[in-house]
Amino acid sequence: MRGLAGQSLGWSALALPAALLAALWATRLQHERDFVGMYGANLVVNGVLVAALLLIAVNDPSTQGLVQLGGYFLLAMGLRLGWLFWRQRARPGLAAAVIRRDETMPEIRNEAPGMQRPGLPLVADPRQRSVPTPAHLPATSVWLWAALSAGLPLALPFAARSMASSGGEGALATFNYAWKLVELPLILAIQLVATLAFPAITQAFARDAGAAGQPGADATQAVRNAFALAWTLACATAAGLLLGAPALTQLLFGWGRMGPDALARVAAWGAAGAWGLLPQALIAVALTVLATQGRMRWAAGAYALALGALLAAAGWAGGDGLRLMGALNAVLAGVALGILVALGPAVWRWLPARLMAVTGAALGMLALAQAAGGLPASAGQGVPALALALAAALAMVGLGAMAGPDLRQALRR
């Protein structure tokens, strides 16, 4: 399989320039709050690849047929660029539509943080940008710290996969499937919150002069809303995984060649990894704030220490999925703590402490009840177990809404 893997790396290298340009254009759409265009681009890629897989499976399901997937991959990346280009160029009124009457442009504000300001009328020129164009590109150090902050988080699961492979045949595949159970809610819920909140947080910091280290009322509200929503979704999805991991594993992976014992290991490892969703929720929002303030070196340093700690635990956790998930949870908790400390004293105003305490305690009680055998249906499979997991997730959201106004305000915004 090494030859085929090498060819796959070659296709990926050819697609890298298109991926970098797509990331830049998608970031622009993110700041313009054109999330339809931003996420529609991913649907274009997935749609082409799914159609290509079906075509290859019907016409040439051999190894040579799979090599053809590289060409379809480049086609998908090109079509994504075309989609993003169209969203930026074909709708010149997009930028003006997102400037509300109470949002003045950052370059014309000189008032102190929190000062009441009269709004300006809607920009008449449809080509006016909602995010001002900087006079020059960021310094080289900014690019360096941003690249490290983006790459080092990917190194943690990469190293964990390498450590899992020492567990013998099938251990790496089992870990991959278990990590997918964690990645699904992480990407579809938690990181989505940070993505949607990024434009609001950057604009709030600009209004409050928060980038100079003086966050005011607007920035506090925007960051607190993001923390409340991300933490609640993390608790909800963690509760769902704790109770529904066996049923979800059977639903997603039980139709292949994986046997019952392997499915049980995937479910157990995925449920253990669910605890890592809580620190990753804090990390996702905290990184957004650090990026707004241009202080990504703190994130790079925290992840570098976490990677070193994970590698140091290879002798203890290597090949054991449960220990490996526990090690990942521990280093992610360390990253979250380090980044929150880097945010400074303002973090105490940003964190919804009461909501976090209520939902966190509820999640802990749920885990204790499951460990004590008080929820026997959670070990089952099928629709009843999935329904129980969904009910637990919804109950966690309800508890968050009753714990205070933070979650309700976040949902309204």
Rosetta blueprint (number, residue, H / E / L):
1 M L
2 R H
3 G H
4 L H
5 A H
6 G H
7 Q H
8 S H
9 L H
10 G H
11 W H
12 S H
13 A H
14 L H
15 A H
16 L H
17 P H
18 A H
19 A H
20 L H
21 L H
22 A H
23 A H
24 L H
25 W H
26 A H
27 T H
28 R H
29 L H
30 Q H
31 H H
32 E L
33 R L
34 D L
35 F H
36 V H
37 G H
38 M H
39 Y H
40 G H
41 A H
42 N H
43 L H
44 V H
45 V H
46 N H
47 G H
48 V H
49 L H
50 V H
51 A H
52 A H
53 L H
54 L H
55 L H
56 I H
57 A H
58 V H
59 N H
60 D L
61 P L
62 S L
63 T H
64 Q H
65 G H
66 L H
67 V H
68 Q L
69 L H
70 G H
71 G H
72 Y H
73 F H
74 L H
75 L H
76 A H
77 M H
78 G H
79 L H
80 R H
81 L H
82 G H
83 W H
84 L H
85 F H
86 W H
87 R H
88 Q H
89 R H
90 A L
91 R L
92 P L
93 G L
94 L H
95 A H
96 A H
97 A H
98 V L
99 I L
100 R L
101 R L
102 D L
103 E L
104 T L
105 M L
106 P H
107 E H
108 I H
109 R L
110 N L
111 E L
112 A L
113 P L
114 G L
115 M L
116 Q L
117 R L
118 P L
119 G L
120 L L
121 P L
122 L L
123 V L
124 A L
125 D L
126 P L
127 R L
128 Q L
129 R L
130 S L
131 V L
132 P L
133 T L
134 P L
135 A L
136 H L
137 L L
138 P L
139 A L
140 T H
141 S H
142 V H
143 W H
144 L H
145 W H
146 A H
147 A H
148 L H
149 S H
150 A H
151 G H
152 L H
153 P H
154 L H
155 A H
156 L H
157 P H
158 F H
159 A H
160 A H
161 R H
162 S H
163 M H
164 A H
165 S H
166 S H
167 G H
168 G L
169 E L
170 G L
171 A H
172 L H
173 A H
174 T H
175 F H
176 N H
177 Y H
178 A H
179 W H
180 K H
181 L H
182 V H
183 E H
184 L H
185 P H
186 L H
187 I H
188 L H
189 A H
190 I H
191 Q H
192 L H
193 V H
194 A H
195 T H
196 L H
197 A H
198 F H
199 P H
200 A H
201 I H
202 T H
203 Q H
204 A H
205 F H
206 A H
207 R H
208 D H
209 A L
210 G H
211 A H
212 A H
213 G L
214 Q L
215 P L
216 G L
217 A H
218 D H
219 A H
220 T H
221 Q H
222 A H
223 V H
224 R H
225 N H
226 A H
227 F H
228 A H
229 L H
230 A H
231 W H
232 T H
233 L H
234 A H
235 C H
236 A H
237 T H
238 A H
239 A H
240 G H
241 L H
242 L H
243 L H
244 G H
245 A H
246 P H
247 A H
248 L H
249 T H
250 Q H
251 L H
252 L H
253 F H
254 G L
255 W L
256 G L
257 R L
258 M L
259 G L
260 P H
261 D H
262 A H
263 L H
264 A H
265 R H
266 V H
267 A H
268 A H
269 W H
270 G H
271 A H
272 A H
273 G H
274 A H
275 W H
276 G H
277 L H
278 L H
279 P H
280 Q H
281 A H
282 L H
283 I H
284 A H
285 V H
286 A H
287 L H
288 T H
289 V H
290 L H
291 A H
292 T H
293 Q H
294 G L
295 R L
296 M L
297 R H
298 W H
299 A H
300 A H
301 G H
302 A H
303 Y H
304 A H
305 L H
306 A H
307 L H
308 G H
309 A H
310 L H
311 L H
312 A H
313 A L
314 A H
315 G H
316 W H
317 A H
318 G L
319 G L
320 D L
321 G H
322 L H
323 R H
324 L H
325 M H
326 G H
327 A H
328 L H
329 N H
330 A H
331 V H
332 L H
333 A H
334 G H
335 V H
336 A H
337 L H
338 G H
339 I H
340 L H
341 V H
342 A H
343 L L
344 G L
345 P L
346 A L
347 V H
348 W H
349 R H
350 W H
351 L L
352 P L
353 A H
354 R H
355 L H
356 M H
357 A H
358 V H
359 T H
360 G H
361 A H
362 A H
363 L H
364 G H
365 M H
366 L H
367 A H
368 L H
369 A H
370 Q H
371 A H
372 A L
373 G L
374 G L
375 L L
376 P H
377 A H
378 S H
379 A H
380 G L
381 Q L
382 G L
383 V H
384 P H
385 A H
386 L H
387 A H
388 L H
389 A H
390 L H
391 A H
392 A H
393 A H
394 L H
395 A H
396 M H
397 V H
398 G H
399 L H
400 G H
401 A H
402 M H
403 A L
404 G L
405 P H
406 D H
407 L H
408 R H
409 Q H
410 A H
411 L H
412 R H
413 R L
